[in-house]
Amino acid sequence: MLQWLIRNTSIVARASVAFALLSTSCGGGGGSTVVPPPTPGFSVSPATVTFGSQAVGTTSGASAVTVTNSGTAPLTFTSIAATGDFAVAASGTTCSTSAPVAASGGCMINVTFTPGATGTRTGSLTLADNASGSPQTVSLTGTGTTPSVSLSTTSVSFANQAVGTTSAASAVTVTNNGTVSLAFTSIAATGDFALATSGTTCSNSTPVAISGSCVINLTFTPTATGSRSGSLTLTDNASGSPQTVSLSGSGTAGFVLTGSMNTARYSHTATLLNNGTALMAGGQGASGGFLVSAELYNPATGTFTPTGSLNAARVYHTATLLNNGMVLLAGGNPDDPASAELYNPATGTFTLTGSMNNGRSNHTATLLNNGMVLVAGGTNSNGLAAGAELYNPATGTFTLTGGLNMARWSQTATLLTNSMVLIVGGKYNSPPPGPELYNPATGTFTTTSSMNAQRALQTATLLNNGMVLLAGGVNPGAILASAELYEADTLTPPDLESITIMPATSTLSPGTTQQFIAMGTFSDSSAEQLASVAWSSSDTTVAQISNDASNHGVGLAIAAGTVTITATAGSVSGSATLTVH
């Protein structure tokens, strides 16, 4: 017991001494002071971040916010976030919820501005941490704006341009009048218009600086004759986007190089087939010999490919597209000038058909409304030919019909809208008579009024108004530039009552074609295909239709819309509907 008392008395004594010493070191002379535990401190610079003007939808450069730990303990973050159109950028930001900031240390937060609308935009940077006064905030502000664009013109009109050729460039200048950069997302031209690479400085990849400008060069390459339209569209970050410039021009007939024939030839025939290709047959070659070869031109590819060979070499012959799609080639063979043959596009072969009653070259061959072919005039071993005959595709035979009043060659023959055939000009052995008219109903030729000038090797074109344009040619004294018109007494085929167009309704895509056929109904209830109607379209910017003798009644789709296709023979008309989409 005595030993326990001695030990505990010693422990108490030592504790009393220790407490006395502690009190003395902390308090000094007469009292006692408790030391506080270490704590983190927080200061931020700047307290407000102001961004300048920034284009809507684009991101500014980063602005830095510096955080300093002014305390004695580590500063730790539980959240660092920006609100509004502002964001904490990953690049350059060192403050993190996973990395405490040591006492007297610091870190940095990079903030960016991406305005979602125009005008003043506000937000805040909020930091939640273990420092007194948490959470702390930094005010953020900026202005969203859009560029102001001006164009040097809102419409560009190109001069007339030959189909298939490209115009010189026309420039449109784009100026940025705003307070931020102008950025393009799309620059595109439509229709027969295109952006020229040369001289164009506007680009999706190159913004236009404040008060800066760029240039767009445009070209025009018409794909068809007549009025052509399109637009230049600019999509960008400016107010009022997209901006448009209207584009217009007119395509004119012109010459454009295409593929070459496999065989050089002249005095041959060229016939447009129903499938859109053109048959080149016979003629004379480079060595002067007569040719049996033939080839096809494909307008889609611009190339010529050989097809079957003629059964006989031919030059100064005729080639006539029949209603059944085959081609009748007649005469022009020096060994057998009366022979004739048929080309079948389906097989690419030529087969002989019945021979003419009289051999001939330099004659005319005209498809009549009843499907037969009138062959007239020309030359043979006896000189000029006055005879005429009819080819019947149903029987493959030629039969004689009434002869010309005067033998002639290198004349023209035009099927009129009244179903009669006008024979004009040519070369003669005696003074020339006036033009002659062939009447299919009677099988006879009768003379009509004389031309104002003697002509041979001229052209004769049936116009939409039913008149025939006679132009150029030669006479014994000169090469002619003059022209004149022939007008028939009546433009309506005898006893024609109505016209029906087939197909009555059709739908095409731009750039594609449709062959239309005009069927005439007569007073005796008979019906025949009319080969000499005048075709027209109610809107040639939507669809066009051909009237030339070698490409009659072929509709060409141009642009979206609906048109009425009309066939007219004198005072009788019929119509059909064509839709382009």
C-alpha positions as CSV (number, residue, x, y, z in Angstrom):
1,M,0.0,0.0,0.0
2,L,2.8,2.3,0.9
3,Q,4.5,1.5,-2.4
4,W,1.4,2.3,-4.5
5,L,1.0,5.7,-2.8
6,I,4.6,6.6,-3.4
7,R,4.3,5.7,-7.2
8,N,1.0,7.6,-7.8
9,T,2.3,10.6,-5.9
10,S,5.3,10.7,-8.3
11,I,3.0,10.6,-11.4
12,V,0.9,13.4,-10.1
13,A,3.9,15.5,-9.3
14,R,5.4,15.0,-12.8
15,A,2.0,15.9,-14.4
16,S,1.9,19.1,-12.3
17,V,5.4,20.0,-13.4
18,A,4.5,19.4,-17.1
19,F,1.3,21.5,-16.9
20,A,3.2,24.3,-15.2
21,L,5.9,24.3,-17.9
22,L,3.2,24.3,-20.7
23,S,1.4,27.2,-19.1
24,T,4.6,29.1,-18.8
25,S,5.6,28.6,-22.5
26,C,2.2,29.5,-23.9
27,G,1.2,32.3,-21.7
28,G,4.3,34.1,-20.6
29,G,4.1,35.9,-17.3
30,G,0.6,35.6,-16.0
31,G,-2.0,33.8,-18.3
32,S,-2.5,31.0,-21.0
33,T,-3.3,31.1,-24.9
34,V,-4.6,28.3,-27.3
35,V,-3.0,28.0,-30.8
36,P,-5.7,27.8,-33.6
37,P,-5.5,24.9,-36.2
38,P,-4.2,25.7,-39.9
39,T,-6.9,26.9,-42.4
40,P,-7.0,27.5,-46.2
41,G,-7.4,31.0,-47.7
42,F,-9.1,32.1,-51.0
43,S,-8.5,35.1,-53.3
44,V,-9.3,35.5,-57.0
45,S,-8.2,37.8,-59.8
46,P,-10.0,39.3,-61.6
47,A,-13.4,39.4,-59.9
48,T,-15.2,40.1,-63.2
49,V,-14.2,38.9,-66.7
50,T,-15.5,40.9,-69.6
51,F,-15.3,39.5,-73.1
52,G,-15.6,41.6,-76.2
53,S,-18.0,41.2,-79.1
54,Q,-18.1,37.6,-80.4
55,A,-20.0,36.2,-83.4
56,V,-23.0,34.1,-82.5
57,G,-22.2,30.4,-82.5
58,T,-18.4,30.9,-82.4
59,T,-16.0,30.5,-79.5
60,S,-13.8,33.2,-78.2
61,G,-10.2,32.9,-77.0
62,A,-9.7,32.0,-73.4
63,S,-9.6,34.5,-70.5
64,A,-7.7,33.5,-67.4
65,V,-8.9,33.6,-63.8
66,T,-6.2,33.2,-61.1
67,V,-7.0,31.6,-57.7
68,T,-4.5,32.0,-54.8
69,N,-4.5,30.1,-51.5
70,S,-3.6,32.7,-48.9
71,G,-4.1,30.3,-45.9
72,T,-2.0,27.8,-44.0
73,A,-3.8,24.6,-45.1
74,P,-4.4,23.1,-48.6
75,L,-7.3,24.5,-50.6
76,T,-9.5,21.8,-52.1
77,F,-12.3,22.2,-54.7
78,T,-15.5,20.2,-54.8
79,S,-16.9,22.0,-57.9
80,I,-15.7,24.4,-60.7
81,A,-18.4,25.4,-63.1
82,A,-19.4,28.2,-65.5
83,T,-23.0,29.2,-66.4
84,G,-24.7,30.9,-69.4
85,D,-22.8,31.1,-72.7
86,F,-19.5,30.6,-70.9
87,A,-17.4,27.4,-70.3
88,V,-14.3,26.3,-68.5
89,A,-11.6,25.4,-71.1
90,A,-9.7,22.2,-70.6
91,S,-6.6,23.7,-72.1
92,G,-4.5,25.8,-69.7
93,T,-6.8,25.2,-66.7
94,T,-4.8,24.0,-63.7
95,C,-7.5,24.3,-60.9
96,S,-9.1,20.9,-60.3
97,T,-11.3,19.0,-57.9
98,S,-8.6,16.3,-57.8
99,A,-5.6,18.5,-57.1
100,P,-5.5,20.6,-53.9
101,V,-3.7,24.0,-53.9
102,A,-0.9,24.2,-51.3
103,A,-0.7,27.0,-48.8
104,S,0.5,30.2,-50.5
105,G,0.1,28.4,-53.8
106,G,-2.2,29.2,-56.8
107,C,-3.9,27.8,-59.9
108,M,-5.6,29.1,-63.0
109,I,-9.0,28.7,-64.7
110,N,-9.4,29.5,-68.5
111,V,-12.9,30.6,-69.5
112,T,-14.3,30.9,-73.0
113,F,-17.4,32.7,-74.4
114,T,-19.7,31.1,-77.1
115,P,-22.8,33.4,-77.5
116,G,-26.0,31.7,-78.4
117,A,-27.7,34.9,-79.4
118,T,-27.0,38.6,-80.1
119,G,-26.8,41.2,-77.4
120,T,-25.3,41.3,-73.9
121,R,-24.8,37.8,-72.4
122,T,-24.0,37.2,-68.7
123,G,-23.0,34.3,-66.6
124,S,-20.7,33.3,-63.7
125,L,-17.8,31.1,-62.7
126,T,-18.7,29.4,-59.4
127,L,-16.1,27.6,-57.2
128,A,-17.1,25.4,-54.3
129,D,-14.2,24.7,-51.9
130,N,-13.1,24.3,-48.3
131,A,-12.3,28.0,-47.8
132,S,-14.3,30.4,-45.8
133,G,-17.1,32.1,-47.8
134,S,-17.5,29.1,-50.3
135,P,-18.9,29.1,-52.9
136,Q,-17.1,32.0,-54.5
137,T,-18.2,33.6,-57.8
138,V,-16.6,35.5,-60.7
139,S,-19.0,37.6,-62.9
140,L,-18.8,36.9,-66.6
141,T,-20.1,39.1,-69.4
142,G,-19.8,39.4,-73.2
143,T,-21.7,40.6,-76.3
144,G,-23.1,38.2,-79.0
145,T,-23.1,39.7,-82.5
146,T,-23.4,38.8,-86.1
147,P,-21.6,40.1,-89.2
148,S,-23.4,42.5,-91.5
149,V,-23.0,41.5,-95.2
150,S,-23.3,43.6,-98.3
151,L,-23.2,42.3,-101.9
152,S,-22.0,44.2,-104.9
153,T,-25.1,43.1,-106.8
154,T,-28.2,41.0,-106.2
155,S,-28.6,39.8,-109.8
156,V,-26.2,38.9,-112.6
157,S,-27.3,38.7,-116.2
158,F,-25.0,37.1,-118.6
159,A,-24.8,37.8,-122.3
160,N,-26.1,35.3,-124.9
161,Q,-23.9,32.2,-124.9
162,A,-23.7,29.3,-127.3
163,V,-25.0,26.1,-125.9
164,G,-22.2,23.9,-124.4
165,T,-19.7,26.8,-124.2
166,T,-18.6,28.6,-121.1
167,S,-18.8,32.4,-120.6
168,A,-16.3,34.8,-119.2
169,A,-16.5,35.2,-115.4
170,S,-18.7,37.8,-113.7
171,A,-17.8,38.8,-110.2
172,V,-19.9,39.3,-107.1
173,T,-18.1,41.0,-104.2
174,V,-19.0,40.2,-100.6
175,T,-18.2,42.8,-97.9
176,N,-18.2,42.2,-94.1
177,N,-19.5,45.4,-92.5
178,G,-19.9,43.9,-89.1
179,T,-17.8,43.8,-85.9
180,V,-16.9,40.2,-86.1
181,S,-15.4,37.9,-88.8
182,L,-17.7,36.5,-91.5
183,A,-17.6,32.7,-91.8
184,F,-19.2,30.8,-94.7
185,T,-20.6,27.3,-94.4
186,S,-21.8,27.0,-98.0
187,I,-21.2,28.8,-101.3
188,A,-23.1,27.2,-104.2
189,A,-24.6,28.1,-107.7
190,T,-27.5,26.3,-109.3
191,G,-28.7,25.8,-112.9
192,D,-26.3,26.3,-115.8
193,F,-24.1,28.5,-113.6
194,A,-20.9,27.6,-111.6
195,L,-18.3,29.1,-109.3
196,A,-15.0,29.7,-111.2
197,T,-11.9,28.5,-109.5
198,S,-9.8,31.3,-110.9
199,G,-10.3,34.6,-109.1
200,T,-12.7,33.3,-106.5
201,T,-11.5,34.2,-103.0
202,C,-14.6,33.6,-100.9
203,S,-14.2,30.2,-99.2
204,N,-15.7,28.0,-96.4
205,S,-12.3,27.7,-94.9
206,T,-11.3,31.4,-94.9
207,P,-13.3,33.9,-92.8
208,V,-13.6,37.4,-94.0
209,A,-12.1,39.9,-91.5
210,I,-14.0,42.9,-90.1
211,S,-14.3,45.5,-92.9
212,G,-12.8,43.0,-95.3
213,S,-14.2,41.5,-98.6
214,C,-13.9,38.6,-100.9
215,V,-14.9,37.8,-104.5
216,I,-17.0,35.1,-106.1
217,N,-16.5,34.6,-109.9
218,L,-19.4,33.0,-111.7
219,T,-19.6,31.4,-115.2
220,F,-22.5,30.5,-117.5
221,T,-22.6,27.2,-119.5
222,P,-26.0,26.9,-121.1
223,T,-27.2,23.3,-121.6
224,A,-30.1,24.3,-123.9
225,T,-31.2,27.3,-126.0
226,G,-33.5,29.9,-124.6
227,S,-33.7,31.6,-121.2
228,R,-31.8,30.0,-118.4
229,S,-32.0,30.9,-114.7
230,G,-30.3,29.9,-111.4
231,S,-29.0,31.4,-108.2
232,L,-25.9,31.9,-106.1
233,T,-26.6,31.1,-102.4
234,L,-24.4,32.1,-99.5
235,T,-24.9,30.4,-96.2
236,D,-22.9,32.0,-93.3
237,N,-23.0,33.4,-89.8
238,A,-24.4,36.8,-90.8
239,S,-27.9,38.0,-90.0
240,G,-30.2,37.3,-92.9
241,S,-28.4,34.2,-94.0
242,P,-28.7,32.7,-96.5
243,Q,-28.1,35.5,-99.0
244,T,-29.0,34.9,-102.7
245,V,-28.0,36.4,-106.0
246,S,-30.3,35.7,-109.0
247,L,-28.5,34.5,-112.1
248,S,-29.8,34.6,-115.7
249,G,-28.7,34.2,-119.3
250,S,-29.8,32.9,-122.6
251,G,-28.4,29.9,-124.5
252,T,-28.1,30.3,-128.3
253,A,-27.3,27.8,-131.0
254,G,-23.7,27.3,-131.5
255,F,-21.0,24.9,-132.6
256,V,-19.3,22.7,-130.0
257,L,-16.7,20.0,-130.8
258,T,-17.7,16.4,-130.2
259,G,-16.3,13.0,-131.0
260,S,-15.1,12.2,-134.5
261,M,-16.6,9.7,-136.9
262,N,-14.6,6.4,-137.4
263,T,-14.6,7.1,-141.2
264,A,-14.1,10.4,-142.9
265,R,-17.0,10.9,-145.3
266,Y,-19.1,13.5,-147.3
267,S,-22.3,13.5,-149.3
268,H,-23.6,10.9,-146.9
269,T,-26.9,10.9,-145.0
270,A,-27.6,11.6,-141.3
271,T,-30.9,10.4,-139.8
272,L,-32.1,10.9,-136.3
273,L,-33.5,7.6,-135.0
274,N,-36.3,7.2,-132.5
275,N,-33.9,6.1,-129.8
276,G,-32.1,9.4,-130.0
277,T,-29.0,8.2,-131.9
278,A,-28.1,9.4,-135.4
279,L,-27.3,7.1,-138.3
280,M,-24.5,8.2,-140.6
281,A,-24.6,6.1,-143.8
282,G,-22.6,5.9,-147.1
283,G,-21.1,8.9,-148.8
284,Q,-17.6,9.4,-150.3
285,G,-14.4,8.7,-148.4
286,A,-11.1,10.5,-148.2
287,S,-9.8,8.5,-151.1
288,G,-12.8,9.4,-153.3
289,G,-14.4,6.0,-153.3
290,F,-18.0,5.4,-152.4
291,L,-18.7,3.9,-148.9
292,V,-20.7,1.0,-147.6
293,S,-19.9,1.7,-144.0
294,A,-22.3,3.2,-141.5
295,E,-22.0,4.4,-137.9
296,L,-24.1,5.7,-135.0
297,Y,-23.7,8.9,-133.0
298,N,-24.7,8.8,-129.4
299,P,-25.4,12.3,-128.1
300,A,-25.2,11.1,-124.5
301,T,-21.6,10.1,-124.8
302,G,-20.5,12.3,-127.8
303,T,-19.1,9.2,-129.6
304,F,-19.5,7.4,-132.9
305,T,-19.6,3.6,-133.1
306,P,-19.7,1.4,-136.2
307,T,-22.9,-0.4,-137.1
308,G,-23.8,-2.8,-139.9
309,S,-22.7,-2.1,-143.5
310,L,-24.9,-1.2,-146.4
311,N,-25.5,-3.8,-149.1
312,A,-24.4,-1.3,-151.7
313,A,-22.2,1.8,-151.7
314,R,-24.3,5.0,-151.9
315,V,-23.7,8.7,-152.4
316,Y,-26.2,11.5,-153.0
317,H,-28.8,9.1,-151.9
318,T,-31.7,9.7,-149.5
319,A,-32.4,8.3,-146.0
320,T,-36.0,8.6,-144.6
321,L,-37.1,7.6,-141.1
322,L,-40.3,5.6,-141.4
323,N,-43.2,5.5,-138.9
324,N,-42.1,2.0,-137.9
325,G,-38.7,3.3,-136.8
326,M,-36.7,1.8,-139.7
327,V,-34.8,3.9,-142.2
328,L,-35.3,3.7,-146.0
329,L,-32.1,4.4,-148.0
330,A,-32.8,4.8,-151.7
331,G,-30.7,5.4,-154.8
332,G,-27.3,6.8,-155.0
333,N,-25.6,3.6,-156.0
334,P,-23.5,4.0,-159.2
335,D,-23.8,0.3,-160.0
336,D,-27.5,-0.1,-159.2
337,P,-29.1,3.4,-158.8
338,A,-32.6,1.9,-158.4
339,S,-31.8,-0.2,-155.4
340,A,-33.1,0.5,-151.9
341,E,-32.6,-1.0,-148.5
342,L,-33.8,-0.7,-144.9
343,Y,-31.8,-0.1,-141.7
344,N,-33.2,-1.8,-138.6
345,P,-32.0,0.0,-135.4
346,A,-33.0,-3.0,-133.3
347,T,-30.5,-5.3,-135.0
348,G,-28.1,-2.8,-136.5
349,T,-28.4,-4.4,-139.9
350,F,-29.3,-3.3,-143.5
351,T,-31.5,-5.5,-145.7
352,L,-32.5,-4.9,-149.3
353,T,-36.1,-4.0,-150.1
354,G,-37.9,-3.5,-153.4
355,S,-36.1,-1.5,-156.0
356,M,-37.4,1.8,-157.4
357,N,-38.9,1.9,-160.9
358,N,-36.2,4.4,-162.0
359,G,-32.7,4.8,-160.7
360,R,-31.8,8.2,-159.3
361,S,-29.4,10.3,-157.2
362,N,-29.7,13.9,-155.9
363,H,-33.5,13.3,-155.5
364,T,-35.8,14.0,-152.6
365,A,-37.7,11.5,-150.4
366,T,-40.5,12.8,-148.2
367,L,-42.5,10.9,-145.6
368,L,-46.2,11.5,-146.1
369,N,-48.9,11.6,-143.4
370,N,-50.1,8.2,-144.6
371,G,-46.7,6.6,-143.9
372,M,-45.7,6.3,-147.5
373,V,-42.6,7.9,-149.0
374,L,-42.6,10.2,-152.0
375,V,-39.4,9.9,-154.1
376,A,-39.1,12.6,-156.8
377,G,-36.7,14.0,-159.4
378,G,-33.0,13.7,-159.3
379,T,-30.5,12.5,-161.9
380,N,-29.7,9.1,-163.5
381,S,-27.7,7.8,-166.5
382,N,-30.2,9.5,-168.8
383,G,-29.8,12.9,-167.2
384,L,-32.4,14.7,-165.2
385,A,-35.4,12.8,-163.9
386,A,-38.9,14.1,-163.8
387,G,-40.5,10.9,-162.5
388,A,-41.8,10.3,-159.0
389,E,-42.9,7.2,-157.1
390,L,-44.2,6.1,-153.8
391,Y,-42.6,3.6,-151.4
392,N,-45.1,1.5,-149.3
393,P,-43.4,0.2,-146.1
394,A,-46.2,-2.4,-145.7
395,T,-45.3,-4.1,-148.9
396,G,-41.7,-3.0,-149.4
397,T,-42.5,-1.9,-153.0
398,F,-42.3,1.2,-155.1
399,T,-45.2,2.3,-157.4
400,L,-45.1,5.1,-159.9
401,T,-47.1,8.2,-159.2
402,G,-47.6,11.5,-161.2
403,G,-44.4,13.0,-162.6
404,L,-43.0,16.4,-162.0
405,N,-43.9,19.1,-164.5
406,M,-40.2,19.8,-165.0
407,A,-37.2,17.5,-164.4
408,R,-35.0,18.8,-161.6
409,W,-32.3,17.8,-159.2
410,S,-30.9,19.2,-155.9
411,Q,-34.3,20.6,-155.2
412,T,-36.1,20.7,-151.8
413,A,-39.2,18.9,-150.8
414,T,-41.3,20.1,-147.8
415,L,-44.4,18.4,-146.3
416,L,-46.9,21.2,-145.6
417,T,-49.5,21.2,-142.9
418,N,-52.2,20.6,-145.4
419,S,-50.5,17.2,-146.3
420,M,-49.3,18.4,-149.7
421,V,-45.6,18.4,-150.6
422,L,-43.9,21.6,-151.9
423,I,-41.1,20.9,-154.5
424,V,-39.0,24.0,-154.9
425,G,-35.9,25.0,-157.0
426,G,-33.2,22.7,-158.1
427,K,-31.2,22.5,-161.4
428,Y,-32.9,22.2,-164.7
429,N,-32.2,21.7,-168.4
430,S,-34.5,24.5,-169.4
431,P,-35.7,27.8,-167.7
432,P,-37.1,26.9,-164.3
433,P,-40.8,26.7,-163.6
434,G,-42.4,27.9,-160.4
435,P,-42.6,25.5,-157.4
436,E,-44.7,22.4,-157.7
437,L,-47.2,20.9,-155.3
438,Y,-47.8,17.1,-154.9
439,N,-51.3,16.1,-153.8
440,P,-51.3,12.6,-152.2
441,A,-55.0,12.3,-152.6
442,T,-54.8,12.6,-156.4
443,G,-51.2,11.5,-157.0
444,T,-50.5,14.5,-159.2
445,F,-48.1,17.5,-159.3
446,T,-49.4,21.0,-160.1
447,T,-47.4,24.2,-160.5
448,T,-47.9,27.1,-158.2
449,S,-46.4,30.6,-158.2
450,S,-42.8,31.2,-159.1
451,M,-40.0,32.1,-156.7
452,N,-38.6,35.6,-156.8
453,A,-35.1,34.1,-157.5
454,Q,-34.0,31.0,-159.3
455,R,-32.4,28.7,-156.7
456,A,-30.7,25.3,-156.4
457,L,-29.1,23.7,-153.4
458,Q,-31.1,26.0,-151.2
459,T,-32.8,25.1,-147.9
460,A,-36.5,24.9,-147.3
461,T,-37.9,25.0,-143.7
462,L,-41.5,24.6,-142.6
463,L,-42.2,27.3,-140.0
464,N,-44.7,27.0,-137.1
465,N,-47.0,29.4,-138.9
466,G,-47.3,27.0,-141.8
467,M,-45.1,29.0,-144.2
468,V,-42.0,27.6,-145.8
469,L,-38.7,29.6,-145.5
470,L,-36.5,29.3,-148.7
471,A,-33.0,30.6,-148.1
472,G,-29.7,30.8,-150.0
473,G,-28.7,28.5,-152.7
474,V,-27.0,29.1,-156.1
475,N,-28.2,30.3,-159.5
476,P,-26.3,30.6,-162.8
477,G,-25.0,34.0,-161.8
478,A,-24.2,33.9,-158.1
479,I,-24.3,32.4,-154.6
480,L,-27.4,33.7,-153.0
481,A,-28.0,35.3,-149.6
482,S,-31.6,36.2,-150.2
483,A,-34.6,34.4,-148.7
484,E,-38.3,34.2,-149.4
485,L,-41.5,32.7,-147.9
486,Y,-44.1,30.4,-149.5
487,E,-47.6,30.3,-148.0
488,A,-50.0,27.6,-149.0
489,D,-53.6,28.5,-149.9
490,T,-54.8,26.5,-146.9
491,L,-52.9,25.2,-143.9
492,T,-55.3,22.5,-142.8
493,P,-55.1,19.0,-144.3
494,P,-58.3,18.2,-146.3
495,D,-61.2,16.8,-144.1
496,L,-59.1,16.9,-140.9
497,E,-61.4,17.2,-138.0
498,S,-59.3,16.7,-134.8
499,I,-55.8,16.0,-133.6
500,T,-54.9,13.7,-130.7
501,I,-51.4,13.8,-129.1
502,M,-49.9,10.6,-127.7
503,P,-49.0,10.2,-124.9
504,A,-51.7,12.5,-123.6
505,T,-49.9,12.8,-120.2
506,S,-46.3,12.2,-119.4
507,T,-43.7,12.8,-116.7
508,L,-40.0,13.5,-117.3
509,S,-36.9,14.4,-115.3
510,P,-34.8,17.4,-116.4
511,G,-32.6,16.5,-119.3
512,T,-34.7,13.6,-120.6
513,T,-36.8,13.5,-123.7
514,Q,-40.2,12.2,-124.9
515,Q,-41.3,11.5,-128.5
516,F,-44.8,12.9,-129.1
517,I,-47.0,11.7,-132.0
518,A,-49.9,13.6,-133.5
519,M,-52.8,11.5,-134.8
520,G,-55.3,13.1,-137.1
521,T,-59.0,12.0,-137.4
522,F,-60.7,12.8,-140.7
523,S,-64.3,13.2,-141.7
524,D,-64.5,9.6,-142.9
525,S,-63.5,8.4,-139.4
526,S,-60.1,7.3,-140.6
527,A,-57.0,8.2,-138.5
528,E,-53.5,8.8,-139.7
529,Q,-50.3,10.0,-138.1
530,L,-49.6,13.7,-139.0
531,A,-45.9,14.3,-139.8
532,S,-46.2,18.0,-140.6
533,V,-47.9,19.6,-137.6
534,A,-46.4,22.6,-135.8
535,W,-45.4,21.8,-132.3
536,S,-45.3,24.3,-129.4
537,S,-44.8,24.4,-125.6
538,S,-46.7,26.7,-123.3
539,D,-43.5,27.4,-121.3
540,T,-40.1,26.8,-122.9
541,T,-38.3,27.3,-119.5
542,V,-40.0,24.1,-118.3
543,A,-40.0,22.0,-121.5
544,Q,-39.2,22.5,-125.2
545,I,-40.4,20.6,-128.2
546,S,-38.6,20.4,-131.6
547,N,-40.0,21.3,-135.0
548,D,-37.1,20.6,-137.3
549,A,-37.7,18.0,-140.0
550,S,-35.1,15.5,-138.6
551,N,-36.2,15.7,-135.0
552,H,-40.0,16.4,-135.1
553,G,-42.1,16.3,-132.0
554,V,-39.4,15.5,-129.4
555,G,-40.0,17.1,-126.1
556,L,-37.0,18.0,-123.9
557,A,-37.5,18.5,-120.1
558,I,-35.7,21.6,-118.8
559,A,-36.9,22.4,-115.2
560,A,-39.6,21.5,-112.7
561,G,-43.2,22.5,-113.7
562,T,-46.1,21.5,-116.0
563,V,-46.6,22.6,-119.6
564,T,-49.1,22.1,-122.4
565,I,-47.7,20.5,-125.6
566,T,-49.7,21.6,-128.6
567,A,-49.8,20.2,-132.2
568,T,-51.4,22.4,-134.8
569,A,-52.3,21.8,-138.5
570,G,-53.8,25.0,-139.9
571,S,-56.9,25.7,-137.8
572,V,-57.0,22.3,-136.0
573,S,-55.1,21.7,-132.8
574,G,-54.6,19.1,-130.1
575,S,-52.8,19.1,-126.8
576,A,-51.1,17.0,-124.2
577,T,-49.8,17.6,-120.6
578,L,-46.1,17.2,-119.8
579,T,-44.9,17.4,-116.1
580,V,-41.2,17.8,-115.2
581,H,-40.0,17.0,-111.7
